[in-house]
Amino acid sequence: MCSKSSIMKTATVRDLRNRYTSLLSWIDAGEEIVITQRGKAIARLIPEQDRSTQTVDWSRSPAVKRDRSKARVLSGAESREIVHEASGEW
C-alpha cells in the first residue's frame, strides 16, 4: 500500500495500477516514488526537471477526438451506481 516516509514515498505495483492518479499528484508535487514488487524496489518514479516548459495539447488526445455520437447515454440510476461502486475505500 502507498506509504510516506520522511525520506521517500513508496508504492507497490498494485498501487501503481490502481491508484496512479494519487501517485501522479505526488510526482506533480515534486516527490520521488519507489515502486516495489514483493517487497523489493524495482523502479523509481521521479518528476521531470523542468516541468514549466512542458505543455499538453489535449485537443489531440484520442479520448477527446473519440466519436461519441453513437454512445449510449447512461441513466441517472446507472450513473449513481457507477459512482457508488467507485467510491469504496482505497
N, C-alpha and C positions, 0 to 999 in steps of 0.2 A: 504494500500500500504506500501511497505517496507519503513522504516524510520530510520534515525540515530539521536539519541540524544547524548548529551555529556556524558551521563551516560551509557545507554544501547540501543541496537538496538531492534526494534520491527518489527514484520511481521504478517500479517493476515494468517488465514488458507488458503485462496486463494493464497497468496504469496508462502506459503509452497508447495502447489500443483503445481503452475505454474512456480515458479522461484527458485526451490530447488537448482539449481547449484549455483546461486548467494548466497543463504543462506549458502551453504556448503563452499563457499570461505570465507565468514565471519567467520564461525566456524574454518576453517583451519587457519585463521589469529589470532585466539585466542579470538574472540568476543563471548559474550553470546547474545542469541536472545530470546526475549519473544514473544511467539505466542499468538495472540489474536483472539477471535471469537466474533463478535457483540460487539466489544469494551471492552471485558473483557479478562484479561490474563487467559489462560487455560493451558499453558505449557511453559517450558523453555528449550532451546537447549543450551548445553554447550560443549565445547571441552573436549576431554579426557585429563587426567592429563599428561600422558607420551606417547605422540604420536610417539616419536623417536624409541621406541622398537616395534611398530606395523608394520607389513608388510602385503602386499596383494599379493596373488598368483593369478594373473589374468589368468593364464593358466587353472585354474579350474573353471573359470566363465562360467555359462551356455551360455552367449552371445558369448563367444569365441569358445566354443565347438559346437555351433549350426551348423548343416549341411546346408550349403548354396548352395550346388551343384545344387539344382533344383530351386533355387530362380531366379525370372525374373530380368534381368539387366535393369535398367532404362535408357531411352534415355537421351541425353543431355537436350532436351526440358523439359522432366519430372523432371529432377534434378533441372534445373533452376526454374521451377515453385514451387517446394518444398522449395527451398532456399528463393525464393521471398516471399512465404506465411509465412515463419518462420522469416522473417527479419522485421516484423512490430514493432511498438513502444511497449516497455514494460510499 
